[in-house]
């Protein structure tokens, strides 16, 4: 994660050191217009109803770093699916996980491939239908869809209307950023940082549950029939500071989109995504956003 660490230092804007100004929502609206103009303009951005981003992912699991492939599919206003294929044991096994949302349906699926003989690699099951864990999963996936749409398109999905308020200015040794407070349904809250020179999104900061990847390796055959616990509900877990950094903007059909997204959790590197391709308004297969 060397690139990730370098980015963390170069964009270390103080989350608490704002120079507040009494400008109000008019200032926020002006800054959002500037940001969308910098990405390609309102006319082009308003036509984007779907994105498909594919590339590689590197993330921390405990004290280890694992790598693999990632695909993020978004169909506005309310469909989102993230698919990860990672190898937590080198080339010995492949874990494929899918998580997302289709309207009011939570999408959760996982499978393991190429597990060594005599070993069982287990991941937590999807939450039971109608459970509190499922309800929390729906809220989390809606929030992630809103964050992705906000970070990449400087817009709110119609399924999650957002409100914007100017919060002031942040400074770092590398430059300045305008800060916008973003709020929405189900206690959604984030801070959007816009580069003062180019007006593009630099990062998105919010509080949430740290991303968890739980896997168990067992040798000697499968365990008893009891299901692997999925851990405590997200609502009962500690909230942490999470920051998404956006970089490597490239033109895709006349729109500037970030091809490098990284996350830190409480200031520590957690995940790095590098997209090799991003498709605008792709034609998704009918089964893309269906439960498996």
C-alpha positions in Angstrom: 0.0 0.0 0.0 2.9 2.4 -0.6 0.7 4.5 -3.0 -1.9 4.6 -0.3 0.4 5.8 2.4 1.8 8.5 0.1 -1.7 9.7 -0.7 -2.6 9.8 3.0 0.3 12.2 3.7 -0.2 14.3 0.6 -3.9 14.9 1.3 -3.7 15.1 5.1 -6.2 17.9 5.4 -7.2 18.6 9.0 -10.7 17.3 9.7 -11.0 19.6 12.6 -9.1 22.7 11.4 -11.8 24.5 9.5 -11.8 28.3 9.0 -15.6 28.7 9.2 -17.3 31.3 7.2 -20.9 32.6 7.5 -21.9 31.8 3.9 -24.7 29.3 4.2 -26.3 27.1 1.6 -25.8 29.5 -1.2 -22.1 29.0 -0.9 -22.5 25.3 -0.9 -24.6 25.4 -4.0 -22.0 27.6 -5.8 -19.2 25.1 -4.9 -21.2 22.1 -6.0 -21.8 23.8 -9.4 -18.1 24.5 -9.7 -17.3 20.9 -8.9 -19.7 19.4 -11.4 -18.4 21.8 -14.0 -14.9 20.6 -13.3 -16.0 17.0 -13.9 -17.5 17.7 -17.3 -20.6 19.9 -16.8 -24.2 19.5 -15.7 -25.4 18.3 -19.1 -23.1 15.3 -19.2 -23.3 14.4 -15.6 -27.1 14.5 -15.5 -27.1 11.8 -18.2 -25.2 9.3 -16.1 -27.5 6.7 -14.7 -25.1 3.9 -14.3 -21.4 3.1 -13.7 -19.4 -0.1 -13.8 -15.9 0.2 -12.3 -13.4 -2.7 -12.5 -9.9 -3.1 -11.3 -7.8 -4.3 -8.3 -8.2 -4.0 -4.6 -5.7 -4.2 -1.7 -7.0 -4.3 1.8 -6.0 -5.0 5.4 -7.3 -8.1 7.2 -6.0 -7.9 10.7 -2.3 -7.5 10.4 -2.1 -8.9 6.8 -2.5 -7.3 3.4 -4.5 -9.2 0.8 -5.1 -8.3 -2.8 -7.5 -9.3 -5.6 -10.0 -8.0 -8.1 -13.0 -5.7 -7.6 -16.0 -4.6 -9.5 -18.5 -1.9 -8.4 -21.7 -1.6 -10.4 -24.2 1.2 -9.8 -27.6 1.7 -11.5 -29.3 4.8 -10.2 -31.4 5.5 -8.3 -31.2 2.5 -6.0 -29.1 -0.4 -7.3 -25.5 -1.0 -6.1 -23.3 -4.1 -6.1 -19.7 -4.6 -5.0 -17.9 -7.8 -6.0 -14.5 -8.7 -4.5 -12.4 -11.7 -5.4 -9.5 -12.0 -3.0 -6.9 -14.7 -2.2 -6.3 -14.6 1.6 -3.9 -17.5 1.5 -1.8 -16.7 -1.5 -2.9 -18.8 -4.5 -4.3 -21.5 -2.2 -7.9 -20.3 -2.1 -10.2 -17.6 -3.6 -13.0 -15.9 -1.7 -15.7 -14.2 -3.8 -18.0 -11.9 -1.9 -20.9 -9.7 -3.2 -22.7 -7.1 -1.3 -25.1 -4.4 -2.3 -28.7 -3.4 -2.6 -31.6 -3.5 -5.1 -34.3 -1.2 -3.9 -35.5 -2.7 -0.6 -33.6 -6.0 -1.2 -30.2 -6.6 0.5 -27.7 -8.4 -1.7 -25.2 -10.6 0.1 -23.5 -13.6 -1.3 -20.1 -15.4 -0.8 -18.3 -18.5 -2.0 -14.9 -20.1 -1.8 -12.9 -21.7 -4.6 -9.7 -23.7 -4.8 -9.6 -24.4 -1.0 -6.7 -26.8 -0.1 -7.6 -30.5 0.6 -8.7 -31.0 4.1 -9.3 -27.3 4.7 -12.5 -25.4 5.1 -12.6 -21.6 4.6 -15.7 -20.1 6.1 -17.2 -16.6 5.9 -20.1 -15.2 7.8 -23.5 -16.0 6.3 -25.9 -13.3 5.0 -28.3 -12.0 7.7 -31.6 -13.6 8.1 -34.5 -12.1 6.2 -36.5 -9.7 8.4 -33.7 -9.5 11.1 -32.2 -6.4 12.6 -29.0 -7.3 10.9 -30.7 -7.2 7.5 -32.2 -3.8 8.3 -28.9 -2.5 9.3 -27.3 -4.0 6.2 -29.9 -2.1 4.0 -29.1 1.2 5.7 -25.3 0.6 5.3 -25.7 -0.2 1.6 -27.9 2.8 0.9 -25.3 5.0 2.7 -22.5 3.5 0.6 -24.4 4.1 -2.6 -25.0 7.7 -1.6 -21.3 8.1 -0.7 -20.1 6.7 -4.0 -22.5 8.8 -6.0 -21.5 11.9 -4.1 -17.8 11.2 -4.4 -17.7 10.3 -8.1 -20.5 12.5 -9.5 -21.0 15.2 -6.8 -24.7 14.3 -6.8 -27.2 12.6 -4.6 -29.1 9.5 -5.8 -32.9 10.1 -6.1 -33.3 7.3 -3.6 -31.4 9.2 -0.9 -31.9 13.0 -1.2 -29.1 14.9 0.5 -28.7 18.4 1.9 -25.6 20.5 1.6 -24.2 23.2 3.8 -21.0 25.1 3.5 -18.7 24.3 6.5 -15.6 26.4 5.8 -12.1 25.8 4.6 -9.5 23.2 5.4 -5.7 23.6 5.0 -2.7 21.3 4.7 0.9 21.8 3.7 -0.2 20.7 0.2 -3.1 23.2 -0.3 -6.5 24.2 0.7 -10.0 22.7 0.3 -13.6 23.9 0.6 -15.6 21.7 3.0 -19.3 20.9 2.6 -21.4 19.2 5.3 -23.7 16.6 3.8 -26.7 15.2 5.6 -29.5 12.8 4.6 -32.0 10.1 5.6 -31.2 7.6 8.4 -28.7 10.0 10.0 -26.5 10.1 6.9 -23.6 12.5 7.5 -20.4 13.2 5.7 -17.9 16.0 4.9 -17.0 16.5 1.2 -13.7 18.2 0.5 -13.3 20.1 -2.8 -9.9 21.2 -4.1 -9.9 25.0 -4.1 -8.0 25.2 -7.3 -9.5 22.5 -9.5 -12.8 22.1 -7.6 -12.7 18.3 -7.9 -13.6 16.1 -4.9 -10.4 15.3 -2.9 -11.9 13.2 -0.2 -15.1 12.3 1.8 -15.0 11.9 5.5 -17.6 10.2 7.7 -18.2 8.1 10.8 -19.1 4.5 10.4 -18.3 0.9 11.4 -14.9 -0.2 10.2 -15.1 -2.6 7.2 -14.9 -6.1 8.5 -13.7 -9.2 6.6 -14.1 -12.3 8.8 -12.8 -15.7 7.6 -12.1 -18.9 9.4 -9.8 -21.6 8.2 -10.4 -25.1 9.6 -8.7 -28.4 8.7 -10.1 -31.9 9.1 -13.5 -31.4 7.5 -16.4 -29.1 8.1 -17.5 -28.1 11.6 -20.8 -29.0 13.1 -23.9 -27.7 11.5 -24.0 -24.5 13.5 -23.7 -21.4 11.4 -20.7 -19.2 11.5 -21.6 -16.1 13.5 -21.7 -12.9 11.6 -20.5 -10.7 14.5 -22.5 -8.1 16.4 -24.9 -5.9 14.5 -23.4 -2.8 13.0 -25.6 -0.6 15.1 -23.9 -2.0 18.3 -20.3 -1.7 17.0 -18.1 1.3 17.7 -18.2 4.1 15.2 -14.8 5.2 13.7 -13.5 7.9 11.5 -13.4 6.8 7.9 -11.9 8.8 5.0 -12.2 8.2 1.3 -9.4 9.7 -0.8 -10.1 10.3 -4.5 -7.3 10.7 -7.1 -6.1 9.9 -10.6 -8.9 11.6 -12.5 -9.3 10.4 -16.1 -11.8 11.3 -18.8 -14.4 8.7 -19.6 -16.8 9.8 -22.3 -16.1 13.4 -21.6 -16.5 13.1 -17.8 -13.6 13.2 -15.3 -13.8 10.2 -12.9 -11.5 9.2 -10.1 -9.7 5.9 -10.9 -7.9 5.6 -7.5 -10.0 5.4 -4.3 -8.4 4.7 -0.9 -9.9 4.5 2.6 -8.3 5.0 6.0 -9.9 4.0 9.2 -9.0 6.1 12.3 -6.0 7.4 10.2 -4.7 3.9 9.3 -4.6 2.5 5.8 -7.4 0.1 5.2 -8.2 -0.3 1.5 -6.9 0.8 -1.9 -8.9 0.4 -5.1 -7.4 1.1 -8.6 -9.8 1.0 -11.4 -8.4 0.0 -14.8 -11.8 0.5 -16.6 -14.9 2.6 -15.8 -17.9 2.3 -18.1 -20.6 5.0 -18.2 -24.2 3.9 -18.6 -23.4 0.2 -19.3 -26.0 -2.3 -20.2 -26.2 -4.6 -17.1 -27.2 -8.2 -17.4 -30.7 -8.9 -15.9 -29.2 -11.0 -13.1 -26.6 -8.4 -12.0 -28.6 -7.0 -9.1 -30.5 -10.2 -8.1 -30.0 -12.2 -4.9 -28.1 -15.5 -5.4 
